[in-house]
Amino acid sequence: MSVEFKDYYDILGVARGASKEDISKGFKRLARKYHPDLNPDNPEAEAKFKEINEAYEVLKDPEKRRLYDQLGPNWQHGQNFEPPPGFENFRFTSGGAGFDGAGFSDFFETIFGGGFGGRGAGFRQDPFGGFGGAGFRPGPAKGQDIESTLELTLEEAYQGGAKSISLRENAPGPGAMGGRTRRLEVTVPAGVREGARIRLSGQGGPGRQGGPAGDLYLRVSILPHERFKLDGVNVVLDLPLAPWEAALGATVTVPTLNGAVEMTVPAGMSSGQKMRIRGRGLGTGAGRGDQFVRVVIRTPGKIGERERKLWEELARESDFSPRDF
């Protein structure tokens, strides 16, 4: 069986001499693009996601990357393989390599062993310095960390507390968790901000060879609100006022994320001016934001004859000019 060489550097879009950080950035960028959750019913994206995971599994590990670099694109499967310098003690066998449940390609299985020591050709190091063809078996390794999105309402982000989420595990490949749905209880910190990450220890990809599981990171995404707007950690609310309330001042009830409050509107307010309610934004401690109340003056759409006469009388009596630029 002919096994095609796979250029892992080209798959991740990085140079052959790329740093570990560049390789990680390339992987994360492509994994987000081709993740099956973002490309439902797209087999091409799922296949690309598997390929990206496979490439990252090799290039992130210094030892596997060294072996891969020494094999190079001229590697051939089976008896035709001519090892590069330093590989004289390796013996490769053709043991029925193929795609398995872990999602690795024939090339990966043949070089590194199916599922790190499962079926397929590979190698292992003899304790006396030689190598045999039983499949490469590394020691215990922590599973891959996984990142997902946690959508919260603005009220949930402000109040915090327990939240039940469903996590679909449908991304086969290195560090992936299978094809099932799990329910997890998440404790949301009160005042959590947009983009913050919540870590769930041991809820990521399974460890290898008895190693610990990776961690699950939930990146907070706050949903749009019908009434409030977010400005960093501050909350902004538009407060409609009648013209006479803005001119004469008024006491009004203002909603906040922590219940309604009574607010005194000073006389002479104009549209766009803001008032502050301290400590009613997101964040914690000294970094907690405020709520800003932005005045929006509204006029009645329909007025009766008596009301019209009053407005006309006010217009004659007032010397106010709103267009004194």
C-alpha positions, 0 to 999 in steps of 0.5 A, a space after each residue: 500500500 502506498 502512503 502519501 507524505 503529508 506536509 504538516 507545515 503546509 497544512 498549518 500554514 507555517 514555515 518549516 522553521 516556525 516557532 512553537 508559538 507560531 505553530 500554536 497560533 496557526 493551529 488555533 486560527 484554522 481550528 476555529 475556521 473549520 471546527 465542525 460546530 461552526 460547519 455543520 453537515 460539511 464533511 469537507 470542513 470536518 476532514 480539514 479539521 482532522 487534518 489540522 489536528 493531526 498536523 498540530 499533534 506532531 509539530 507541537 511535540 518536539 520529539 515527534 517534530 524532530 522525527 518528522 523533520 528527519 523523515 522528510 518528503 522523500 519518505 516511502 512506505 515499506 521496504 522501499 524506505 531509505 532512512 536519513 542519517 541517524 535512523 539506521 537503528 529504526 525498523 519499520 513494518 507494514 502492519 495494516 495502517 489505516 484510519 482508526 477511531 482517533 482520526 489519524 491518517 495512514 501516514 500518521 499511523 505508519 510513522 507514529 503508530 495508530 493512536 500512539 501505539 495502536 494498530 499500524 506500523 511504527 517503532 519503539 525504543 529498546 532500553 539498550 538503545 535499539 529500536 523495534 517495530 511494535 508501535 511508538 508508545 510515549 509516556 502519559 501525557 495530558 489531554 488537549 485543552 479545548 475552548 468553547 463559547 459560553 453565551 450569557 444574557 446580560 443579567 446572567 453576567 451581572 448576577 453570576 451563579 450556576 448555569 447548566 450547559 450542553 457540550 457537544 463533543 463531535 470533533 474527532 482527532 488528537 485531543 478530541 472527546 468523541 461524539 456525544 453530548 455532555 451536560 455540565 454545571 458552570 459557576 459563572 462569576 458575578 460581573 463576568 466581562 465579555 471575552 473572559 474565560 472560565 476554566 473547567 479543570 479536567 473537562 477537556 480532551 482525554 489524556 493519553 496513556 493514563 495521563 490527566 484530561 485537559 481543561 475546558 475553557 469557556 469564553 464568555 459572549 454576552 448576548 445583545 439586550 433589548 434595553 441595555 447596551 454594553 460599553 466595556 464594563 459600563 452599562 448604558 440605558 436610554 431614558 425617554 423624557 417628556 420635554 417638560 420633564 427635561 425642562 423642569 426636572 423630574 423624579 423618575 424610575 430607572 431600571 438597572 441590572 439589580 432592580 429599579 431605582 428612583 433618580 432625580 433628573 435635574 432641570 434643563 437636561 438635553 438629549 444625549 446628556 448622561 447621568 451616572 448610577 455607580 456600581 451597576 455595571 460589570 466587573 468586580 471590586 475596584 474594577 466594577 463599571 457603572 450604569 450611565 443613563 442617557 437622556 432622550 427627549 420625546 415629544 407627543 405624536 398627536 396633540 389636542 386643540 387645547 394642548 396645541 394652544 399651550 405649546 403655541 403660547 409657550 413658543 411666543 413666551 420663550 426666548 430659548 433658541 436651540 440653534 445658537 451655534 
